[in-house]
């Protein structure tokens, strides 16, 4: 097993193991071979996902 944290680049299901992975979540407890396949397919990356942009305004009136 790899010690480097890898993250799912999008939601996907591994057809062989029937495991599902969510975009941006760490991928854990998979073999090095499976991780290499995910990475080669563009389904996994070592780049930590960026937090989604949030807005301080909740609608309503705009500041003047």
PDB file of N, CA, C and O in Angstrom:
ATOM      1  N   UNK A   1       0.841  -1.178   0.000  1.00  0.00           N
ATOM      2  CA  UNK A   1       0.000   0.000   0.000  1.00  0.00           C
ATOM      3  C   UNK A   1       0.888   1.244   0.000  1.00  0.00           C
ATOM      4  O   UNK A   1       1.951   1.281   0.619  1.00  0.00           O
ATOM      5  N   UNK A   2       0.419   2.233  -0.702  1.00  0.00           N
ATOM      6  CA  UNK A   2       1.173   3.473  -0.796  1.00  0.00           C
ATOM      7  C   UNK A   2       0.987   4.310   0.464  1.00  0.00           C
ATOM      8  O   UNK A   2      -0.072   4.282   1.091  1.00  0.00           O
ATOM      9  N   UNK A   3       2.027   5.054   0.827  1.00  0.00           N
ATOM     10  CA  UNK A   3       1.926   5.915   2.005  1.00  0.00           C
ATOM     11  C   UNK A   3       1.583   7.343   1.609  1.00  0.00           C
ATOM     12  O   UNK A   3       1.214   8.151   2.461  1.00  0.00           O
ATOM     13  N   UNK A   4       1.702   7.660   0.320  1.00  0.00           N
ATOM     14  CA  UNK A   4       1.378   8.987  -0.179  1.00  0.00           C
ATOM     15  C   UNK A   4      -0.140   9.125  -0.273  1.00  0.00           C
ATOM     16  O   UNK A   4      -0.814   8.234  -0.789  1.00  0.00           O
ATOM     17  N   UNK A   5      -0.674  10.233   0.221  1.00  0.00           N
ATOM     18  CA  UNK A   5      -2.113  10.442   0.157  1.00  0.00           C
ATOM     19  C   UNK A   5      -2.510  10.824  -1.264  1.00  0.00           C
ATOM     20  O   UNK A   5      -1.961  11.759  -1.845  1.00  0.00           O
ATOM     21  N   UNK A   6      -3.465  10.094  -1.808  1.00  0.00           N
ATOM     22  CA  UNK A   6      -3.987  10.351  -3.147  1.00  0.00           C
ATOM     23  C   UNK A   6      -5.459  10.721  -3.015  1.00  0.00           C
ATOM     24  O   UNK A   6      -6.150  10.241  -2.116  1.00  0.00           O
ATOM     25  N   UNK A   7      -5.930  11.573  -3.912  1.00  0.00           N
ATOM     26  CA  UNK A   7      -7.303  12.072  -3.875  1.00  0.00           C
ATOM     27  C   UNK A   7      -8.017  11.747  -5.176  1.00  0.00           C
ATOM     28  O   UNK A   7      -7.411  11.775  -6.247  1.00  0.00           O
ATOM     29  N   UNK A   8      -9.296  11.442  -5.083  1.00  0.00           N
ATOM     30  CA  UNK A   8     -10.109  11.191  -6.271  1.00  0.00           C
ATOM     31  C   UNK A   8     -10.314  12.499  -7.016  1.00  0.00           C
ATOM     32  O   UNK A   8     -10.641  13.518  -6.407  1.00  0.00           O
ATOM     33  N   UNK A   9     -10.125  12.477  -8.334  1.00  0.00           N
ATOM     34  CA  UNK A   9     -10.299  13.684  -9.136  1.00  0.00           C
ATOM     35  C   UNK A   9     -11.761  13.897  -9.520  1.00  0.00           C
ATOM     36  O   UNK A   9     -12.155  14.999  -9.902  1.00  0.00           O
ATOM     37  N   UNK A  10     -12.555  12.844  -9.417  1.00  0.00           N
ATOM     38  CA  UNK A  10     -13.994  12.918  -9.687  1.00  0.00           C
ATOM     39  C   UNK A  10     -14.658  11.725  -9.015  1.00  0.00           C
ATOM     40  O   UNK A  10     -13.975  10.813  -8.550  1.00  0.00           O
ATOM     41  N   UNK A  11     -15.969  11.727  -8.962  1.00  0.00           N
ATOM     42  CA  UNK A  11     -16.688  10.572  -8.419  1.00  0.00           C
ATOM     43  C   UNK A  11     -16.489   9.404  -9.376  1.00  0.00           C
ATOM     44  O   UNK A  11     -16.642   9.562 -10.587  1.00  0.00           O
ATOM     45  N   UNK A  12     -16.151   8.235  -8.843  1.00  0.00           N
ATOM     46  CA  UNK A  12     -16.052   7.047  -9.690  1.00  0.00           C
ATOM     47  C   UNK A  12     -16.222   5.785  -8.865  1.00  0.00           C
ATOM     48  O   UNK A  12     -16.054   5.787  -7.646  1.00  0.00           O
ATOM     49  N   UNK A  13     -16.560   4.708  -9.561  1.00  0.00           N
ATOM     50  CA  UNK A  13     -16.686   3.391  -8.948  1.00  0.00           C
ATOM     51  C   UNK A  13     -15.720   2.457  -9.654  1.00  0.00           C
ATOM     52  O   UNK A  13     -15.671   2.411 -10.883  1.00  0.00           O
ATOM     53  N   UNK A  14     -14.948   1.709  -8.866  1.00  0.00           N
ATOM     54  CA  UNK A  14     -14.039   0.706  -9.402  1.00  0.00           C
ATOM     55  C   UNK A  14     -14.869  -0.530  -9.717  1.00  0.00           C
ATOM     56  O   UNK A  14     -15.405  -1.171  -8.813  1.00  0.00           O
ATOM     57  N   UNK A  15     -14.975  -0.862 -10.991  1.00  0.00           N
ATOM     58  CA  UNK A  15     -15.814  -1.988 -11.413  1.00  0.00           C
ATOM     59  C   UNK A  15     -15.299  -3.319 -10.870  1.00  0.00           C
ATOM     60  O   UNK A  15     -16.093  -4.224 -10.614  1.00  0.00           O
ATOM     61  N   UNK A  16     -13.998  -3.451 -10.692  1.00  0.00           N
ATOM     62  CA  UNK A  16     -13.439  -4.702 -10.198  1.00  0.00           C
ATOM     63  C   UNK A  16     -13.700  -4.937  -8.722  1.00  0.00           C
ATOM     64  O   UNK A  16     -14.013  -6.055  -8.313  1.00  0.00           O
ATOM     65  N   UNK A  17     -13.573  -3.886  -7.922  1.00  0.00           N
ATOM     66  CA  UNK A  17     -13.749  -4.050  -6.475  1.00  0.00           C
ATOM     67  C   UNK A  17     -15.113  -3.580  -5.989  1.00  0.00           C
ATOM     68  O   UNK A  17     -15.487  -3.826  -4.842  1.00  0.00           O
ATOM     69  N   UNK A  18     -15.865  -2.898  -6.870  1.00  0.00           N
ATOM     70  CA  UNK A  18     -17.186  -2.336  -6.524  1.00  0.00           C
ATOM     71  C   UNK A  18     -17.102  -1.247  -5.461  1.00  0.00           C
ATOM     72  O   UNK A  18     -18.113  -0.901  -4.849  1.00  0.00           O
ATOM     73  N   UNK A  19     -15.892  -0.697  -5.231  1.00  0.00           N
ATOM     74  CA  UNK A  19     -15.743   0.409  -4.282  1.00  0.00           C
ATOM     75  C   UNK A  19     -16.022   1.716  -4.995  1.00  0.00           C
ATOM     76  O   UNK A  19     -15.710   1.867  -6.176  1.00  0.00           O
ATOM     77  N   UNK A  20     -16.608   2.657  -4.280  1.00  0.00           N
ATOM     78  CA  UNK A  20     -16.910   3.973  -4.838  1.00  0.00           C
ATOM     79  C   UNK A  20     -16.039   5.021  -4.154  1.00  0.00           C
ATOM     80  O   UNK A  20     -15.736   4.917  -2.965  1.00  0.00           O
ATOM     81  N   UNK A  21     -15.642   6.031  -4.923  1.00  0.00           N
ATOM     82  CA  UNK A  21     -14.802   7.103  -4.421  1.00  0.00           C
ATOM     83  C   UNK A  21     -15.433   8.434  -4.802  1.00  0.00           C
ATOM     84  O   UNK A  21     -15.948   8.585  -5.909  1.00  0.00           O
ATOM     85  N   UNK A  22     -15.395   9.394  -3.892  1.00  0.00           N
ATOM     86  CA  UNK A  22     -15.992  10.709  -4.118  1.00  0.00           C
ATOM     87  C   UNK A  22     -14.910  11.719  -4.478  1.00  0.00           C
ATOM     88  O   UNK A  22     -13.809  11.684  -3.928  1.00  0.00           O
ATOM     89  N   UNK A  23     -15.224  12.608  -5.392  1.00  0.00           N
ATOM     90  CA  UNK A  23     -14.288  13.641  -5.836  1.00  0.00           C
ATOM     91  C   UNK A  23     -13.750  14.430  -4.647  1.00  0.00           C
ATOM     92  O   UNK A  23     -14.507  14.870  -3.782  1.00  0.00           O
ATOM     93  N   UNK A  24     -12.427  14.600  -4.622  1.00  0.00           N
ATOM     94  CA  UNK A  24     -11.783  15.387  -3.580  1.00  0.00           C
ATOM     95  C   UNK A  24     -11.496  14.640  -2.295  1.00  0.00           C
ATOM     96  O   UNK A  24     -10.805  15.160  -1.419  1.00  0.00           O
ATOM     97  N   UNK A  25     -12.011  13.438  -2.168  1.00  0.00           N
ATOM     98  CA  UNK A  25     -11.799  12.658  -0.946  1.00  0.00           C
ATOM     99  C   UNK A  25     -10.534  11.811  -1.076  1.00  0.00           C
ATOM    100  O   UNK A  25     -10.191  11.378  -2.176  1.00  0.00           O
ATOM    101  N   UNK A  26      -9.839  11.572   0.035  1.00  0.00           N
ATOM    102  CA  UNK A  26      -8.664  10.703  -0.020  1.00  0.00           C
ATOM    103  C   UNK A  26      -9.056   9.276  -0.400  1.00  0.00           C
ATOM    104  O   UNK A  26     -10.110   8.779  -0.003  1.00  0.00           O
ATOM    105  N   UNK A  27      -8.196   8.638  -1.167  1.00  0.00           N
ATOM    106  CA  UNK A  27      -8.396   7.235  -1.532  1.00  0.00           C
ATOM    107  C   UNK A  27      -7.541   6.416  -0.592  1.00  0.00           C
ATOM    108  O   UNK A  27      -6.324   6.594  -0.536  1.00  0.00           O
ATOM    109  N   UNK A  28      -8.173   5.516   0.149  1.00  0.00           N
ATOM    110  CA  UNK A  28      -7.453   4.734   1.162  1.00  0.00           C
ATOM    111  C   UNK A  28      -7.674   3.249   0.942  1.00  0.00           C
ATOM    112  O   UNK A  28      -8.645   2.823   0.317  1.00  0.00           O
ATOM    113  N   UNK A  29      -6.754   2.487   1.470  1.00  0.00           N
ATOM    114  CA  UNK A  29      -6.859   1.027   1.508  1.00  0.00           C
ATOM    115  C   UNK A  29      -7.033   0.394   0.135  1.00  0.00           C
ATOM    116  O   UNK A  29      -7.902  -0.455  -0.065  1.00  0.00           O
ATOM    117  N   UNK A  30      -6.193   0.817  -0.812  1.00  0.00           N
ATOM    118  CA  UNK A  30      -6.153   0.151  -2.112  1.00  0.00           C
ATOM    119  C   UNK A  30      -4.715  -0.276  -2.378  1.00  0.00           C
ATOM    120  O   UNK A  30      -3.777   0.304  -1.830  1.00  0.00           O
ATOM    121  N   UNK A  31      -4.550  -1.270  -3.202  1.00  0.00           N
ATOM    122  CA  UNK A  31      -3.211  -1.767  -3.515  1.00  0.00           C
ATOM    123  C   UNK A  31      -2.452  -0.752  -4.364  1.00  0.00           C
ATOM    124  O   UNK A  31      -3.048   0.132  -4.978  1.00  0.00           O
ATOM    125  N   UNK A  32      -1.140  -0.891  -4.387  1.00  0.00           N
ATOM    126  CA  UNK A  32      -0.317  -0.006  -5.203  1.00  0.00           C
ATOM    127  C   UNK A  32      -0.689  -0.143  -6.681  1.00  0.00           C
ATOM    128  O   UNK A  32      -0.681   0.843  -7.419  1.00  0.00           O
ATOM    129  N   UNK A  33      -1.013  -1.358  -7.110  1.00  0.00           N
ATOM    130  CA  UNK A  33      -1.395  -1.586  -8.498  1.00  0.00           C
ATOM    131  C   UNK A  33      -2.690  -0.881  -8.852  1.00  0.00           C
ATOM    132  O   UNK A  33      -2.798  -0.268  -9.913  1.00  0.00           O
ATOM    133  N   UNK A  34      -3.674  -0.967  -7.967  1.00  0.00           N
ATOM    134  CA  UNK A  34      -4.949  -0.285  -8.204  1.00  0.00           C
ATOM    135  C   UNK A  34      -4.737   1.218  -8.224  1.00  0.00           C
ATOM    136  O   UNK A  34      -5.318   1.911  -9.059  1.00  0.00           O
ATOM    137  N   UNK A  35      -3.915   1.735  -7.319  1.00  0.00           N
ATOM    138  CA  UNK A  35      -3.659   3.175  -7.280  1.00  0.00           C
ATOM    139  C   UNK A  35      -2.962   3.621  -8.560  1.00  0.00           C
ATOM    140  O   UNK A  35      -3.280   4.678  -9.103  1.00  0.00           O
ATOM    141  N   UNK A  36      -2.024   2.832  -9.038  1.00  0.00           N
ATOM    142  CA  UNK A  36      -1.342   3.162 -10.291  1.00  0.00           C
ATOM    143  C   UNK A  36      -2.343   3.213 -11.446  1.00  0.00           C
ATOM    144  O   UNK A  36      -2.239   4.072 -12.323  1.00  0.00           O
ATOM    145  N   UNK A  37      -3.305   2.299 -11.447  1.00  0.00           N
ATOM    146  CA  UNK A  37      -4.333   2.300 -12.493  1.00  0.00           C
ATOM    147  C   UNK A  37      -5.209   3.543 -12.387  1.00  0.00           C
ATOM    148  O   UNK A  37      -5.509   4.171 -13.401  1.00  0.00           O
ATOM    149  N   UNK A  38      -5.621   3.904 -11.180  1.00  0.00           N
ATOM    150  CA  UNK A  38      -6.445   5.102 -10.984  1.00  0.00           C
ATOM    151  C   UNK A  38      -5.698   6.342 -11.468  1.00  0.00           C
ATOM    152  O   UNK A  38      -6.262   7.207 -12.138  1.00  0.00           O
ATOM    153  N   UNK A  39      -4.408   6.407 -11.111  1.00  0.00           N
ATOM    154  CA  UNK A  39      -3.602   7.562 -11.489  1.00  0.00           C
ATOM    155  C   UNK A  39      -3.431   7.624 -13.019  1.00  0.00           C
ATOM    156  O   UNK A  39      -3.540   8.698 -13.611  1.00  0.00           O
ATOM    157  N   UNK A  40      -3.168   6.491 -13.644  1.00  0.00           N
ATOM    158  CA  UNK A  40      -2.999   6.444 -15.097  1.00  0.00           C
ATOM    159  C   UNK A  40      -4.286   6.831 -15.825  1.00  0.00           C
ATOM    160  O   UNK A  40      -4.240   7.407 -16.913  1.00  0.00           O
ATOM    161  N   UNK A  41      -5.426   6.516 -15.227  1.00  0.00           N
ATOM    162  CA  UNK A  41      -6.716   6.837 -15.831  1.00  0.00           C
ATOM    163  C   UNK A  41      -7.166   8.267 -15.521  1.00  0.00           C
ATOM    164  O   UNK A  41      -8.211   8.711 -15.996  1.00  0.00           O
ATOM    165  N   UNK A  42      -6.370   8.984 -14.722  1.00  0.00           N
ATOM    166  CA  UNK A  42      -6.729  10.353 -14.367  1.00  0.00           C
ATOM    167  C   UNK A  42      -7.773  10.430 -13.268  1.00  0.00           C
ATOM    168  O   UNK A  42      -8.395  11.476 -13.081  1.00  0.00           O
ATOM    169  N   UNK A  43      -7.976   9.341 -12.538  1.00  0.00           N
ATOM    170  CA  UNK A  43      -8.978   9.298 -11.478  1.00  0.00           C
ATOM    171  C   UNK A  43      -8.405   9.655 -10.110  1.00  0.00           C
ATOM    172  O   UNK A  43      -9.157   9.887  -9.163  1.00  0.00           O
ATOM    173  N   UNK A  44      -7.083   9.700 -10.002  1.00  0.00           N
ATOM    174  CA  UNK A  44      -6.439   9.985  -8.719  1.00  0.00           C
ATOM    175  C   UNK A  44      -5.263  10.921  -8.934  1.00  0.00           C
ATOM    176  O   UNK A  44      -4.590  10.874  -9.964  1.00  0.00           O
ATOM    177  N   UNK A  45      -5.028  11.771  -7.945  1.00  0.00           N
ATOM    178  CA  UNK A  45      -3.899  12.690  -7.988  1.00  0.00           C
ATOM    179  C   UNK A  45      -3.375  12.905  -6.569  1.00  0.00           C
ATOM    180  O   UNK A  45      -4.100  12.744  -5.587  1.00  0.00           O
ATOM    181  N   UNK A  46      -2.108  13.270  -6.490  1.00  0.00           N
ATOM    182  CA  UNK A  46      -1.541  13.577  -5.175  1.00  0.00           C
ATOM    183  C   UNK A  46      -1.787  15.035  -4.801  1.00  0.00           C
ATOM    184  O   UNK A  46      -1.528  15.437  -3.666  1.00  0.00           O
ATOM    185  N   UNK A  47      -2.285  15.825  -5.742  1.00  0.00           N
ATOM    186  CA  UNK A  47      -2.592  17.233  -5.464  1.00  0.00           C
ATOM    187  C   UNK A  47      -3.822  17.317  -4.569  1.00  0.00           C
ATOM    188  O   UNK A  47      -4.891  16.806  -4.902  1.00  0.00           O
ATOM    189  N   UNK A  48      -3.647  17.968  -3.434  1.00  0.00           N
ATOM    190  CA  UNK A  48      -4.772  18.129  -2.509  1.00  0.00           C
ATOM    191  C   UNK A  48      -5.810  19.034  -3.169  1.00  0.00           C
ATOM    192  O   UNK A  48      -5.459  20.080  -3.716  1.00  0.00           O
ATOM    193  N   UNK A  49      -7.087  18.642  -3.123  1.00  0.00           N
ATOM    194  CA  UNK A  49      -8.108  19.466  -3.756  1.00  0.00           C
ATOM    195  C   UNK A  49      -8.244  20.818  -3.070  1.00  0.00           C
ATOM    196  O   UNK A  49      -8.062  20.952  -1.860  1.00  0.00           O
ATOM    197  N   UNK A  50      -8.570  21.811  -3.884  1.00  0.00           N
ATOM    198  CA  UNK A  50      -8.784  23.147  -3.340  1.00  0.00           C
ATOM    199  C   UNK A  50     -10.177  23.218  -2.735  1.00  0.00           C
ATOM    200  O   UNK A  50     -11.117  22.595  -3.228  1.00  0.00           O
ATOM    201  N   UNK A  51     -10.291  23.979  -1.669  1.00  0.00           N
ATOM    202  CA  UNK A  51     -11.597  24.174  -1.035  1.00  0.00           C
ATOM    203  C   UNK A  51     -12.481  24.959  -1.994  1.00  0.00           C
ATOM    204  O   UNK A  51     -12.002  25.868  -2.671  1.00  0.00           O
ATOM    205  N   UNK A  52     -13.770  24.620  -2.061  1.00  0.00           N
ATOM    206  CA  UNK A  52     -14.654  25.371  -2.944  1.00  0.00           C
ATOM    207  C   UNK A  52     -14.757  26.827  -2.499  1.00  0.00           C
ATOM    208  O   UNK A  52     -14.707  27.138  -1.309  1.00  0.00           O
ATOM    209  N   UNK A  53     -14.902  27.701  -3.481  1.00  0.00           N
ATOM    210  CA  UNK A  53     -15.030  29.129  -3.169  1.00  0.00           C
ATOM    211  C   UNK A  53     -16.320  29.365  -2.408  1.00  0.00           C
ATOM    212  O   UNK A  53     -17.366  28.805  -2.737  1.00  0.00           O
ATOM    213  N   UNK A  54     -16.232  30.193  -1.397  1.00  0.00           N
ATOM    214  CA  UNK A  54     -17.424  30.524  -0.620  1.00  0.00           C
ATOM    215  C   UNK A  54     -17.657  32.014  -0.712  1.00  0.00           C
ATOM    216  O   UNK A  54     -16.726  32.793  -0.916  1.00  0.00           O
ATOM    217  N   UNK A  55     -18.872  32.390  -0.563  1.00  0.00           N
ATOM    218  CA  UNK A  55     -19.250  33.794  -0.632  1.00  0.00           C
ATOM    219  C   UNK A  55     -19.661  34.259   0.754  1.00  0.00           C
ATOM    220  O   UNK A  55     -20.334  33.538   1.491  1.00  0.00           O
ATOM    221  N   UNK A  56     -19.245  35.477   1.101  1.00  0.00           N
ATOM    222  CA  UNK A  56     -19.627  36.033   2.385  1.00  0.00           C
ATOM    223  C   UNK A  56     -21.038  36.592   2.364  1.00  0.00           C
ATOM    224  O   UNK A  56     -21.647  36.786   3.416  1.00  0.00           O
ATOM    225  N   UNK A  57     -21.557  36.851   1.183  1.00  0.00           N
ATOM    226  CA  UNK A  57     -22.910  37.390   1.076  1.00  0.00           C
ATOM    227  C   UNK A  57     -23.899  36.247   0.923  1.00  0.00           C
ATOM    228  O   UNK A  57     -23.600  35.241   0.279  1.00  0.00           O
ATOM    229  N   UNK A  58     -25.035  36.398   1.494  1.00  0.00           N
ATOM    230  CA  UNK A  58     -26.054  35.347   1.441  1.00  0.00           C
ATOM    231  C   UNK A  58     -27.262  35.832   0.655  1.00  0.00           C
ATOM    232  O   UNK A  58     -28.401  35.483   0.967  1.00  0.00           O
ATOM    233  N   UNK A  59     -27.003  36.636  -0.364  1.00  0.00           N
ATOM    234  CA  UNK A  59     -28.120  37.158  -1.165  1.00  0.00           C
ATOM    235  C   UNK A  59     -28.690  38.400  -0.529  1.00  0.00           C
ATOM    236  O   UNK A  59     -28.123  38.946   0.417  1.00  0.00           O
ATOM    237  N   UNK A  60     -29.806  38.840  -1.049  1.00  0.00           N
ATOM    238  CA  UNK A  60     -30.438  40.019  -0.482  1.00  0.00           C
ATOM    239  C   UNK A  60     -29.802  41.288  -1.012  1.00  0.00           C
ATOM    240  O   UNK A  60     -29.359  41.328  -2.160  1.00  0.00           O
ATOM    241  N   UNK A  61     -29.752  42.317  -0.194  1.00  0.00           N
ATOM    242  CA  UNK A  61     -29.242  43.610  -0.621  1.00  0.00           C
ATOM    243  C   UNK A  61     -27.740  43.550  -0.871  1.00  0.00           C
ATOM    244  O   UNK A  61     -26.989  42.902  -0.143  1.00  0.00           O
ATOM    245  N   UNK A  62     -27.331  44.248  -1.924  1.00  0.00           N
ATOM    246  CA  UNK A  62     -25.916  44.363  -2.208  1.00  0.00           C
ATOM    247  C   UNK A  62     -25.357  45.558  -1.459  1.00  0.00           C
ATOM    248  O   UNK A  62     -26.064  46.552  -1.289  1.00  0.00           O
ATOM    249  N   UNK A  63     -24.111  45.496  -1.006  1.00  0.00           N
ATOM    250  CA  UNK A  63     -23.523  46.645  -0.310  1.00  0.00           C
ATOM    251  C   UNK A  63     -23.485  47.854  -1.245  1.00  0.00           C
ATOM    252  O   UNK A  63     -23.323  47.708  -2.457  1.00  0.00           O
ATOM    253  N   UNK A  64     -23.635  49.027  -0.679  1.00  0.00           N
ATOM    254  CA  UNK A  64     -23.636  50.262  -1.477  1.00  0.00           C
ATOM    255  C   UNK A  64     -22.246  50.673  -1.840  1.00  0.00           C
ATOM    256  O   UNK A  64     -22.057  51.689  -2.509  1.00  0.00           O
TER     257      UNK A  64
END
